[in-house]
């Protein structure tokens, strides 16, 4: 980051923000709330990046979200799952 460039674009980060905003829009999150979330992530990331530049890569862990995510299905499957082959059926039954 300190190589004398006039401008830097963090392409992966910026595209992640765009994709995240698109997901929020697709979930019918109100536009003001979606924009707040994007700006909050951008602000926390900038603070974290500045700390990491001055104090080391692990210095800004407190800026991440602390609430663990609990995976859950987005919707109930419309039909019962079907085994693709006898082998997958055998493996599935062994794991029960």
WOQUI-V696463 format. One record per pair of residues at least 24 apart in sequence whose C-alpha atoms are under 6 Angstrom apart, sorted by sequence separation. I is the first residue (numbers start at 1). J is the second residue. D is the distance in whole Angstrom. If there is no record, write none. Layout:
((I/J/D) (I/J/D))
//
This chain:
none
//
